[in-house]
Amino acid sequence: MKIASFNINGIKARVNALSDWLDEAQPDVALLQEIKSVDEAFPRELFEEKGYNVETHGQKSFNGVAILSKHPLEDVSRGLPGDDSDEQARWIEATVVGKEAVRLCNLYLPNGNPVELGDDGLAVPGGKFDYKLRWMDRLHARAETLLAEEMPFLMAGDYNIIPQSEDARRPEAWVGDAAHRPESLALWRKLLNLGFTEAFRARVRGEGHYSFWDYQAGAWNRDDGIRIDHFLLSPSCADLLRDVQIDKEIRGREKPSDHVPVWVELDI
């Protein structure tokens, strides 16, 4: 089963590009982030005609996540547990069944910029960076719960985390950014230490592998990218990993997202 993650940066702007990529790549499941659409406005019929079941967790103009699946989706839930006051649409999960069941968690982790720190050097309560760190704490708690349930599962999407310096063309440019600050990276490592496999780095080593290129300053033409879209696989899910790739060439097409698809193939 081929499962892809793709931050499309607005379904309205990217509907044709997304449709073309789906026709070419033929993923069994596509986890979409930043759909920037309320549920009622998402063009589900277009994707249903291609054979996909569609589940969305939308929000007007911002955020929003969706799952497109050629297999039935069961036990769909929306919103990351741990904060009932959080109205941002950044999390949707569902179970897909092939030869065996796998829980799919699709996430759009907060960007966290600008980084607001107090005199004590800690994130200012209520600021965007504080929200990112608290969201990552909730993600860790959800991961612990899912691990205890012992079903194979993955957590994929736009993490807004640059894990290592080799994941940026110019790592020095990201030192103070929320995606690469020590606090963010510490929580990333804490999450990984629960026993997850970061799918791409399990198969591919070295520099020059990116999933995001800014629209500004000719970043794409200079290959000035970063890798912030990730698949984390639970131990039992990691055993099913057959392949992982980044569809880099999509970024060079007409009206592209600033992200490109990342996909895994699992033996399910």
Sequence and secondary structure as in RCSB ss.txt:
>XXXX:A:sequence
MKIASFNINGIKARVNALSDWLDEAQPDVALLQEIKSVDEAFPRELFEEKGYNVETHGQKSFNGVAILSKHPLED
VSRGLPGDDSDEQARWIEATVVGKEAVRLCNLYLPNGNPVELGDDGLAVPGGKFDYKLRWMDRLHARAETLLAEE
MPFLMAGDYNIIPQSEDARRPEAWVGDAAHRPESLALWRKLLNLGFTEAFRARVRGEGHYSFWDYQAGAWNRDDG
IRIDHFLLSPSCADLLRDVQIDKEIRGREKPSDHVPVWVELDI
>XXXX:A:secstr
 EEEEEE S HHHHHHHHHHHHHHH  SEEEEE   S GGGS HHHHHTTT EEEEE  SSS  EEEEESS EEE
EEES TT TT     EEEEEEESSSEEEEEEEE     S  B TTSSB TTSHHHHHHHHHHHHHHHHHHHHHHT
  EEEEEE     SGGGBSSGGGGTTSTTTSHHHHHHHHHHHTTT EEHHHHH  SS   SB  SSTTTTTTT  
B  EEEEE HHHHTTEEEEEE GGGGGSSS  SB  EEEEE  
